[in-house]
């Protein structure tokens, strides 16, 4: 299985606005393993950048500290493979900042594809997303932490990707697992 | 995408014998998120049990404590979806104990499929593994922690599954990501 093109697909892990167990909008805390797992995944599938989105100053500093340890600190020498993954991470305050960065980098507006564990009105399936990517235009995949992306983020996205289904009724994957399955489904032949 | 059969596939996360960065055989420590992520994944894909293998008494107790919190303790009420996932976990001291449990449960010897980030002599590809599973016979997928399964485990397995490739040279996925991609590739239509 090989990727037939260098994907123009960016990934953003959203910590605000997301919802909690009760459906309220919150800013979630950053989970260290999310950074490592999704950065390694992005590197494996040739994703050019992995954005970590949080408006909280202390959380932004925390992510920068982790990234710095593995890219320029002791971690870079201890585990060069990890350096190659974590150097894809960019911390941004908002989705708007992410979109501005992609525009600056590629010269093109990015289309935004939200994800959810439930079907949404603007759903596209994995096959349709693969076709969209073939155009070479930039796409940004949004992953939600906590209980998922807030309704306003999903409503503002150009598309929502169909939920990952494993053939059972159970739809409670971790964001790390969902990210792995989604990238594999859309980026391998 | 739907699973066309109830898979007779079991998953075991091995903490001994695995190798460290220097290729030495070690017993690794259990990572809490491995338990949650892989249990949720197993539940999503209809895997009947998820074995956590460690010979260390304190680690075994730790896993049992985590599982008990989410299946019969406060966590079971707080998050019933998590209960449904973690109740698939069984802690075993060795691979031998896992095989004995599957024999007792199904009345049949299980075939063992090891995983590795590198190609191995007895490699089968994802398509071949899917076909083997269609027979309905029990199969056990081994996942390694730390720097991967020891050579003796791989040599003793019936097969080794081809490595997950994302179209780049980079082959350093977390065991959580690899598990997600592998189950999705072999269990969805």
HADDOCK unambig.tbl for C-alpha pairs under 7 A between the chains (distance, minus, plus):
assign (segid A and resid 1 and name CA) (segid B and resid 165 and name CA) 6.56 0.50 0.50
assign (segid A and resid 1 and name CA) (segid B and resid 167 and name CA) 6.88 0.50 0.50
assign (segid A and resid 2 and name CA) (segid B and resid 166 and name CA) 6.36 0.50 0.50
assign (segid A and resid 2 and name CA) (segid B and resid 167 and name CA) 4.22 0.50 0.50
assign (segid A and resid 3 and name CA) (segid B and resid 166 and name CA) 6.72 0.50 0.50
assign (segid A and resid 3 and name CA) (segid B and resid 167 and name CA) 4.59 0.50 0.50
assign (segid A and resid 37 and name CA) (segid B and resid 174 and name CA) 5.90 0.50 0.50
assign (segid A and resid 37 and name CA) (segid B and resid 177 and name CA) 6.87 0.50 0.50
assign (segid A and resid 40 and name CA) (segid B and resid 172 and name CA) 6.49 0.50 0.50
assign (segid A and resid 40 and name CA) (segid B and resid 173 and name CA) 5.62 0.50 0.50
assign (segid A and resid 41 and name CA) (segid B and resid 173 and name CA) 6.07 0.50 0.50
assign (segid A and resid 43 and name CA) (segid B and resid 170 and name CA) 6.69 0.50 0.50
assign (segid A and resid 44 and name CA) (segid B and resid 166 and name CA) 5.21 0.50 0.50
assign (segid A and resid 44 and name CA) (segid B and resid 168 and name CA) 5.89 0.50 0.50
assign (segid A and resid 44 and name CA) (segid B and resid 170 and name CA) 5.12 0.50 0.50
assign (segid A and resid 44 and name CA) (segid B and resid 171 and name CA) 6.35 0.50 0.50
assign (segid A and resid 45 and name CA) (segid B and resid 166 and name CA) 4.52 0.50 0.50
assign (segid A and resid 45 and name CA) (segid B and resid 167 and name CA) 6.03 0.50 0.50
assign (segid A and resid 45 and name CA) (segid B and resid 168 and name CA) 6.31 0.50 0.50
assign (segid A and resid 46 and name CA) (segid B and resid 168 and name CA) 6.37 0.50 0.50
assign (segid A and resid 165 and name CA) (segid B and resid 1 and name CA) 6.54 0.50 0.50
assign (segid A and resid 166 and name CA) (segid B and resid 2 and name CA) 6.39 0.50 0.50
assign (segid A and resid 166 and name CA) (segid B and resid 3 and name CA) 6.73 0.50 0.50
assign (segid A and resid 166 and name CA) (segid B and resid 44 and name CA) 5.22 0.50 0.50
assign (segid A and resid 166 and name CA) (segid B and resid 45 and name CA) 4.52 0.50 0.50
assign (segid A and resid 166 and name CA) (segid B and resid 188 and name CA) 6.49 0.50 0.50
assign (segid A and resid 167 and name CA) (segid B and resid 1 and name CA) 6.85 0.50 0.50
assign (segid A and resid 167 and name CA) (segid B and resid 2 and name CA) 4.21 0.50 0.50
assign (segid A and resid 167 and name CA) (segid B and resid 3 and name CA) 4.58 0.50 0.50
assign (segid A and resid 167 and name CA) (segid B and resid 45 and name CA) 6.03 0.50 0.50
assign (segid A and resid 168 and name CA) (segid B and resid 44 and name CA) 5.88 0.50 0.50
assign (segid A and resid 168 and name CA) (segid B and resid 45 and name CA) 6.30 0.50 0.50
assign (segid A and resid 168 and name CA) (segid B and resid 46 and name CA) 6.37 0.50 0.50
assign (segid A and resid 170 and name CA) (segid B and resid 43 and name CA) 6.68 0.50 0.50
assign (segid A and resid 170 and name CA) (segid B and resid 44 and name CA) 5.11 0.50 0.50
assign (segid A and resid 171 and name CA) (segid B and resid 44 and name CA) 6.36 0.50 0.50
assign (segid A and resid 172 and name CA) (segid B and resid 40 and name CA) 6.49 0.50 0.50
assign (segid A and resid 173 and name CA) (segid B and resid 40 and name CA) 5.63 0.50 0.50
assign (segid A and resid 173 and name CA) (segid B and resid 41 and name CA) 6.07 0.50 0.50
assign (segid A and resid 174 and name CA) (segid B and resid 37 and name CA) 5.90 0.50 0.50
assign (segid A and resid 176 and name CA) (segid B and resid 177 and name CA) 6.83 0.50 0.50
assign (segid A and resid 177 and name CA) (segid B and resid 37 and name CA) 6.88 0.50 0.50
assign (segid A and resid 177 and name CA) (segid B and resid 176 and name CA) 6.83 0.50 0.50
assign (segid A and resid 177 and name CA) (segid B and resid 177 and name CA) 5.79 0.50 0.50
assign (segid A and resid 177 and name CA) (segid B and resid 180 and name CA) 5.46 0.50 0.50
assign (segid A and resid 180 and name CA) (segid B and resid 177 and name CA) 5.46 0.50 0.50
assign (segid A and resid 180 and name CA) (segid B and resid 180 and name CA) 6.40 0.50 0.50
assign (segid A and resid 180 and name CA) (segid B and resid 181 and name CA) 6.11 0.50 0.50
assign (segid A and resid 181 and name CA) (segid B and resid 180 and name CA) 6.11 0.50 0.50
assign (segid A and resid 181 and name CA) (segid B and resid 181 and name CA) 5.28 0.50 0.50
assign (segid A and resid 181 and name CA) (segid B and resid 184 and name CA) 6.66 0.50 0.50
assign (segid A and resid 184 and name CA) (segid B and resid 181 and name CA) 6.67 0.50 0.50
assign (segid A and resid 188 and name CA) (segid B and resid 166 and name CA) 6.49 0.50 0.50
